[in-house]
């Protein structure tokens, strides 16, 4: 099957466009879901619209609308690797029953899984990060290919969705279409009956809202249909949606909002800062200050979760040389442009100790420093300085052809006669 287009859509968020969204929301009856979708596909975003479906308990309704309007609309399914087998079977059932012609599975990046969730148990300790790696990150580049996309969200599902419109202009300047926004649970169930739609195999067993298997449970009689999602946790969303009222922070952030530069682009950063409330035995995805690690070394070594190390100027990385492989990332601080001690730390870590994981520069990271940072072993940068961000994105960093400290055995520093340079 031919894959959808692979060109990024330029978005234009202006007052006229926003007013147009308001006008669209006044055009349709609350329950005219098929009219909303047809307007979006035929007039608002022709050839520029995609559908995101979980193939869960209610998905047949939205996908039935898609089949009526245009069965060739691209439909994306987030295959997280944690779904019930019944859900994977249901994907094939609906494709055949509805005649959907353009369904694509999106998979998480295998390198991210190996780095952040090697045992496949991240959902147990950090479900937000698990959703981020398995859902938000894989979907983000797909949505950037389209001017708009369709969801199955409904007002009744959560308090935050209570003001959901049919059309919304999102924070990344695209149009999100919610044809079922005004449908209640009873409307969804009646629609399935009226149109003879196949039920998700788990629905009859009490699963009223179905996501990944580890984070989905049976809903008791009288409970909210979404009560079985992340039960017992203060979590309502997987992270791929930004609601109209802004009550849910947008994790579907444009690249310009990310601060971690790695592998040639700005990406979302799974790590966060160490705080006074952090516990050595249970911490995860935090950069631990070197003195804190030394003070609680045994607890950190016994901790099974991914951790990073934070090294400040003047601190001796030699003190943790035997433990460097414990860390998924080493962050080296540059508190000021003139403080160059971080370069030496990076060279020690990468060259003397042969540390092969992420070495990131944090703090006052400016474009003039980056060529030298790379020479010294840095492979990631946390950048908040806007001109530096622009220089990275536009690939116009300064070039440094003259150096005083060689890297490896092939380089000769300026002012040294080549035949006097000894290979180490």
C-alpha positions in Angstrom: 0.0 0.0 0.0 1.3 3.4 -0.9 2.3 5.4 2.2 0.9 8.9 2.8 2.8 12.0 1.7 6.0 12.8 3.4 6.1 16.6 3.2 5.7 18.9 6.2 2.7 21.1 6.1 3.3 24.9 6.6 0.7 26.1 9.1 -0.6 29.6 9.4 -2.2 30.6 12.8 -3.8 34.0 12.3 -6.9 35.8 13.4 -8.8 35.0 10.2 -8.1 31.4 10.6 -9.2 31.4 14.2 -12.4 33.2 13.2 -13.0 30.6 10.5 -12.8 27.9 13.2 -15.4 29.7 15.2 -17.7 29.9 12.2 -17.3 26.2 11.4 -18.4 25.3 14.9 -21.6 27.3 14.4 -22.5 25.5 11.2 -23.4 22.0 12.5 -26.0 20.5 14.8 -24.4 19.0 17.9 -25.0 15.4 16.7 -24.2 15.9 13.0 -21.0 13.9 13.2 -20.9 12.8 9.6 -21.6 16.4 8.4 -18.6 17.6 10.5 -16.3 15.0 9.1 -17.5 15.4 5.5 -16.9 19.2 5.8 -13.4 18.7 7.2 -12.4 16.1 4.5 -14.1 17.7 1.5 -13.9 21.5 2.1 -11.7 22.5 5.0 -8.7 20.2 4.6 -9.1 18.2 1.3 -6.2 15.8 0.9 -4.7 17.1 4.1 -6.5 15.3 6.8 -5.6 12.1 8.8 -7.4 10.1 11.5 -5.9 8.8 14.7 -7.7 5.8 16.2 -7.0 3.6 19.2 -9.3 0.8 17.8 -10.7 0.7 21.3 -14.2 0.2 22.7 -15.8 3.2 20.9 -13.6 3.4 17.8 -16.0 1.6 15.5 -18.3 4.6 15.5 -15.7 7.1 14.3 -14.3 4.6 11.8 -17.8 4.0 10.5 -18.1 7.7 9.8 -14.7 7.6 8.0 -16.0 4.7 5.8 -19.0 6.7 4.9 -17.2 9.9 4.0 -14.0 8.5 2.5 -12.7 5.0 3.2 -9.3 6.0 1.8 -8.6 8.6 4.5 -5.3 7.7 6.2 -6.0 6.1 9.6 -3.1 5.8 12.1 -3.1 3.3 14.9 -0.5 3.6 17.7 0.9 0.1 18.0 2.6 0.6 21.3 3.7 -3.0 21.8 1.5 -3.1 25.0 -2.0 -3.7 23.5 -4.3 -6.6 24.2 -4.1 -9.2 21.5 -7.9 -8.7 21.2 -7.2 -5.1 20.2 -4.8 -6.1 17.5 -7.4 -8.6 16.2 -10.0 -5.9 16.3 -7.9 -3.7 14.0 -8.2 -6.4 11.3 -11.9 -6.9 12.0 -12.8 -3.3 11.5 -10.6 -2.9 8.4 -12.5 -5.7 6.7 -16.0 -4.9 8.0 -15.8 -1.2 7.2 -13.7 -1.4 4.0 -11.0 0.9 5.3 -8.3 1.2 2.7 -5.5 3.2 4.3 -4.8 2.0 7.9 -1.2 2.4 9.1 0.4 1.2 12.4 2.9 3.5 14.1 5.5 1.9 16.2 7.7 3.4 19.0 11.4 3.9 18.2 13.3 0.8 19.1 16.4 2.7 20.2 14.2 4.7 22.7 12.7 1.5 24.0 16.1 -0.1 24.5 17.4 3.0 26.2 14.4 4.0 28.4 12.4 0.8 28.8 14.7 -2.2 28.2 12.7 -4.5 30.5 9.3 -3.3 29.2 8.2 -2.4 32.7 8.3 1.4 32.6 4.5 1.6 32.8 4.8 0.3 36.4 6.8 3.1 37.7 6.5 6.0 35.3 3.4 5.7 33.1 3.7 9.3 31.8 7.2 8.5 30.3 5.9 5.2 29.0 3.1 7.0 27.1 5.5 9.6 25.9 7.9 7.1 24.4 5.3 4.7 23.0 2.6 7.3 21.9 3.5 10.9 21.9 7.0 10.7 20.3 6.0 8.3 17.5 2.8 10.2 16.6 4.3 13.7 16.5 6.2 13.5 13.2 3.1 11.9 11.6 0.8 14.7 12.6 3.3 17.3 11.3 2.6 15.9 7.8 -1.0 17.0 7.8 -2.9 20.3 8.2 -5.4 18.6 10.5 -6.4 15.3 12.1 -9.5 13.6 13.4 -10.0 12.3 16.9 -12.7 10.3 18.7 -12.7 12.5 21.8 -16.0 13.3 23.5 -17.1 15.9 26.0 -18.5 13.5 28.5 -15.3 11.6 29.0 -13.4 13.9 31.3 -13.8 17.2 33.0 -11.1 18.7 30.8 -12.9 17.7 27.7 -16.1 19.3 28.8 -15.9 22.3 26.4 -14.6 20.3 23.4 -15.8 21.8 20.1 -16.2 20.1 16.7 -13.3 22.0 15.3 -10.3 23.4 17.3 -7.2 25.3 16.3 -4.4 23.6 18.2 -1.2 25.0 19.7 0.8 23.6 16.8 -1.3 25.6 14.3 -3.3 22.7 12.9 -7.0 21.9 12.9 -8.2 19.1 15.1 -11.6 17.7 14.2 -13.8 16.0 16.8 -17.0 14.7 15.1 -18.2 12.9 18.2 -17.6 15.8 20.6 -21.3 16.0 21.7 -22.0 12.2 21.8 -22.7 10.7 25.2 -21.9 7.1 26.2 -25.5 6.1 25.4 -25.3 7.7 22.0 -22.2 5.8 21.1 -23.7 2.5 22.2 -26.9 3.2 20.3 -25.0 4.1 17.2 -23.2 0.8 17.3 -26.5 -1.1 17.6 -28.2 0.9 14.9 -25.4 0.3 12.4 -24.6 -3.3 13.4 -21.0 -2.5 14.2 -18.6 -5.2 15.5 -18.0 -4.8 19.2 -14.5 -4.9 20.7 -14.0 -8.4 22.1 -13.2 -7.0 25.6 -16.2 -4.7 25.8 -18.6 -7.4 27.0 -16.1 -8.4 29.7 -16.4 -5.0 31.3 -13.7 -3.0 29.5 -15.4 0.2 28.6 -12.4 2.3 27.6 -9.5 0.2 26.2 -5.9 1.3 25.9 -2.7 -0.6 26.6 -3.2 -3.8 28.5 -1.1 -3.0 31.6 -2.9 0.3 32.2 -6.5 -0.8 31.5 -8.9 -2.5 33.9 -12.5 -3.6 34.1 -15.1 -0.9 34.9 -17.7 -1.7 37.5 -21.4 -1.1 37.0 -22.1 2.6 37.4 -18.5 3.7 37.1 -17.3 6.3 34.6 -16.4 4.5 31.4 -12.8 5.8 31.6 -12.4 4.8 35.3 -10.5 1.8 34.1 -7.7 3.8 32.5 -4.6 4.3 34.8 -6.8 3.3 37.7 -5.5 4.8 41.0 -3.2 7.3 39.3 -3.7 11.0 38.8 -3.6 10.6 35.1 -6.4 11.2 32.6 -4.7 11.4 29.2 -1.9 9.5 27.4 -0.4 12.7 26.3 -1.3 13.0 22.6 -4.2 15.5 23.0 -4.3 19.1 23.8 -7.9 20.2 24.7 -9.6 23.3 23.6 -9.7 24.8 27.1 -6.0 24.3 27.7 -6.5 22.4 30.9 -4.3 19.6 29.6 -0.8 20.8 28.8 0.2 20.2 25.2 2.7 17.3 25.0 2.3 17.3 21.2 4.7 20.2 21.1 6.3 21.6 18.0 10.0 21.0 17.8 10.7 24.6 18.5 9.6 24.1 22.1 11.9 21.2 22.8 15.3 22.1 24.3 17.2 18.8 23.9 19.3 18.8 20.7 20.3 15.3 19.7 20.9 13.4 16.4 20.3 16.5 14.4 17.0 17.7 15.8 15.3 19.0 18.9 13.5 16.2 20.7 11.4 15.8 23.9 13.6 15.2 26.9 12.6 12.3 29.2 14.9 13.4 31.9 14.1 16.0 34.6 15.9 17.7 37.4 16.8 16.3 40.8 14.8 17.8 43.7 14.9 17.8 47.5 12.0 15.4 47.4 13.6 12.9 45.1 14.5 9.5 46.7 17.7 7.6 45.7 15.9 4.2 45.9 13.0 5.2 43.6 14.2 8.0 41.4 13.9 7.6 37.7 14.8 9.7 34.6 16.6 12.3 36.8 20.1 13.6 36.6 21.6 12.9 40.1 24.2 15.5 41.3 27.5 13.8 41.7 27.8 14.5 45.5 24.3 13.1 46.0 25.2 10.0 44.2 28.4 9.5 46.3 26.4 10.0 49.5 23.8 7.4 48.6 25.8 5.2 46.2 24.5 1.8 47.3 20.8 2.9 47.0 21.4 4.4 43.6 23.2 1.2 42.4 20.3 -0.9 43.6 17.7 1.4 42.0 16.5 -0.4 38.8 15.3 2.7 36.9 17.1 4.7 34.3 19.2 7.5 35.9 21.6 10.3 34.8 24.5 11.9 36.5 25.0 15.7 36.8 28.5 17.0 37.0 29.2 20.6 38.0 32.5 22.5 37.5 35.2 21.5 40.0 33.6 18.1 40.8 35.8 15.1 40.2 34.3 12.7 37.8 37.2 10.3 38.7 35.4 9.6 41.9 32.6 7.8 40.1 34.7 6.3 37.3 33.8 2.7 38.2 30.0 3.5 38.2 29.7 5.5 34.9 28.0 2.7 33.1 25.2 2.8 35.6 24.0 6.0 34.0 22.0 6.4 30.8 23.1 10.0 30.5 25.8 12.3 31.9 24.9 16.0 32.1 27.9 18.4 32.4 27.1 21.9 33.6 28.3 25.1 31.9 27.1 27.8 34.4 28.8 30.5 32.4 30.3 31.0 28.9 33.7 31.6 30.3 33.8 28.4 32.4 35.6 25.8 30.3 36.0 23.0 32.9 33.2 21.0 31.4 35.2 20.4 28.3 37.9 18.6 30.3 35.2 16.5 32.1 33.7 15.4 28.8 37.1 14.4 27.5 37.8 12.3 30.6 34.4 10.6 30.4 34.5 9.9 26.6 38.2 9.3 26.0 39.8 8.0 29.2 36.8 6.1 30.5 35.3 5.2 27.1 31.7 6.1 28.2 29.5 5.4 25.2 26.1 6.7 26.3 24.7 10.2 26.1 26.9 13.1 27.2 25.0 16.3 27.3 25.9 19.9 27.9 23.5 21.9 30.1 23.5 25.5 31.3 24.9 28.4 29.2 25.3 26.6 25.9 26.0 29.0 23.0 26.7 28.4 19.4 30.3 29.4 19.5 30.9 26.6 22.0 29.2 23.8 20.2 32.0 22.8 17.7 34.4 22.4 20.6 31.8 20.6 22.7 31.4 18.0 19.9 35.2 17.6 19.7 35.3 16.8 23.4 32.7 14.1 23.3 29.3 15.8 23.7 26.5 14.2 21.7 23.6 16.1 23.2 22.9 19.7 24.1 20.2 21.4 26.2 19.8 24.7 24.4 17.5 27.6 25.5 19.4 30.5 23.8 17.2 31.4 20.8 20.0 32.4 18.4 21.8 29.2 19.2 18.6 27.2 18.6 18.2 28.9 15.2 21.8 28.2 14.3 21.4 24.5 15.1 18.2 24.2 13.2 19.5 26.1 10.1 22.9 24.2 10.3 25.0 27.4 10.4 27.3 26.8 13.3 30.8 28.4 13.1 33.5 26.1 11.8 36.7 25.7 13.8 39.8 24.7 11.8 42.5 25.7 14.3 42.8 23.9 17.6 45.2 23.7 20.5 44.2 20.4 22.0 44.1 17.4 19.7 41.5 14.7 19.7 42.6 11.2 19.2 45.9 10.3 17.5 45.5 11.8 14.0 45.2 15.5 14.9 48.1 17.8 15.3 47.7 21.1 17.4 48.6 24.4 15.8 52.3 25.3 16.3 53.4 21.7 16.6 55.7 20.1 14.1 54.0 17.0 12.7 57.0 14.8 13.2 57.1 15.7 16.9 53.5 14.6 17.5 53.5 11.2 19.1 50.6 8.8 18.9 49.4 7.9 22.4 
